[in-house]
Amino acid sequence: MHKREDGFVVVDEDVCIGCRYCHMACPYGAPQYNAAKGHMTKCDGCP
């Protein structure tokens, strides 16, 4: 996950290894693990 210059937080699916540390670090619990894909999803758009 990274924050773009415009402040938009996105999951980089090509880099994500599914460690789930971003879920633990997120104060909103927004990132969700997608077991079928093996990486995090559902976080695009966080402020």
Beta strands, then each sheet from edge to edge (+ up, - down):
strand 1: 2-3
strand 2: 9-10
strand 3: 32-34
strand 4: 39-41
sheet 1: 1+ 2-
sheet 2: 3+ 4-
end
